[in-house]
């Protein structure tokens, strides 16, 4: 195994001082959070915890037993108190009289709301009966890799007995639901001394009468399995041994940067998808192995793994020794189409009369020998989490293959979970995606006021953003601020000089590896200078042209290259200036460079239209607050030009405008948002002036 036994074994995270004085429900929350904080215990959104707690009935004032159990769709690692469903235990027991058998078990979910305690709006999950009918106060259900490796082995019952004896029982595969809850109850009643049970191809249930004992039980059982697997897999070549050698890290990223935009274009037919790249040691060991293809074809076993990663991954036929990337890219359309056809055939073989319609037939997971794993999903967090689930599956396959023969879920069982009507109902309840969901924006000048405000506007509507700037300190501060508010998944930062071809290309490659590509370019990097023409040096002239003209050309060229590979269209937004349309005294270099920007945008609008790439311009004027270009000599120079001081300049600009209003970075961001969103999908080659009104800058 890649990790030593010491690093694989779990340590107790229970802090006796931290839990002192906690109520039973608070202890449940604490236990849940520390279990879910370790991915070796259970994956994101996977597993379930519960406690049966005595509460006061709000109607009678009498004490009643209430099941507190993780609500539908929650994650035990991040759950809060309001994430638990609460149900009367006596009512849950009374449901048994309504049960009409396994063929009708889904209807039992409809009865759960009638068991709700205190009108709790949190929906109970399909796992509720599994927790309710275990006759112990505290129950944990987790998906530890070491346990699932046993559960997904061909002889899992025999292995469970060999490892645990009578301490832990075994139940054959059964889809989670009411029937499985009754099976668990029967097992517990027949085996009162057992501490838990392994569910074939699924996971682990453990129980106890106190929160601490239940937690300890779960950790210990996982460690027993981990130690047993480690001892028996020591010296065994994982997955049949390596047949490929990993490329160096920089080369792996370079391959991913070319593959990901191409794949993204193929899989984004119904909605924009976001990518995630993983080249961890665990992934590389698997993608380089002799048995990788055969194991990948078997699919995953645990339902949680399967729901996140689809029936099976797509193996990209890259040979790291030959470096056949061009051939791989050329064959990708046929390979993707073959996967779709195979998925459709799987759907048609397994569908029921009442099955939901065929969903997106594209792969979620892409395995690349010598390079790593790529995952695509509707948003960055889901893409990352899908990759984490497949890493769990890799660990399961490693363990099972070392001690037995790994087996995935039977195809029909896998289909019945993927297209389960209850899962479909959960999907239908999900909120409508935000307007920029799945879009990726790269914003130059991202450390400045306009750049940061535009990035925030995009993030607020669901986009992922790459901030690019030459100012490393300002860039770090902007990234930290946006990450605090929108999360680390959706914000990246790259130091970039827009006048450097190499740095521009590297920035777009970073965006491709981080998110799969780029849909929106906001070209906003800026400089400003003020000098009479006689005092304008060639250096000053060239500096303006290099950044404001050549820089915009270089960034746009790279954006066009990437957008054409994706073949999904795109939006390029130039943040120019009123000065590109209206002359200004003592600013010939700046005004000329800004005029160049505007005409470049017109040219690019012509070139991009056939590919659906729209190019538009936002023209600000006098955005003083938060703007980096006003922090240097430009402010003093413009104040001198207009015969005022620094404090009076903003007031002068405001009074000069037709609307008598100040222009703020957020105002420019709103215009940049309009050109990025589908509301402007029929607009290209246009200019929006955001200058509070300046007759000289009218475009007509």
Buried (B, 14 or more C-beta within 10 A) or exposed (E): BEBEBEEBBBEEBBEEEEBEEEEBBEBBBBBBBBBBEBBBBBBBBBBBBBBBBEBEEEEEEEEBBBBBBBBBEBBBBEBEEEBBBBBBBEBBEEBBEEBEEBEEBBEBBEBBEEBBBEEBEBBBBBBBBBBBBBEBBBBBBBBBBBBBBBBBBEBBBEBBBEBBEEBBBBBEBBBBBBBBBBBBBEBBEEBEEBBBBBBBBBBBBBBBEBBBBBBBBBBBBBBBBBBBBBEBBEEBEBBBEBEBEBBEEEBBBBBBBBBBBBBBBBBBEEEBBBBBBBBBEBBBBBBBBBBBBEBBEBBBBBBBBBBBBBBBBBBBEBEBEEBBBEEBBEBBEEBBEEBBEBBEEBBEEBBEEEBBEEBBBBBBBBBBBBBBBBBBBBBBBBBBBBBBBBBBBBBBBBBBBBBBEBBBBEEEBBBBBBBBBBBBEBEEEEEEBBBBBBBBBBBBBBBBBBBBBBBBBBBBBBBBBBBBBBBEEBBBBBBEBBBEEBEEBBBBBBBBBBBBEEBBBBBBBBBBBBBBBBBBBBBBBBBBBBBEEEEBEEEBBEBBBBBBBBBBBBBBBBBBEBBBBBBBBBBBBBBBBBBBBBEBEBBBBBBBBBBBBBEBBBEBBEEBBEBBBBBBBBBBBBBBEBBBBBEEEBBBBBBBBEEBEEEEBBEBBBEBBEEEEBBBBBBBBBBBBBBBBEEBEEBBBBBBBBBBBBEEBEEE
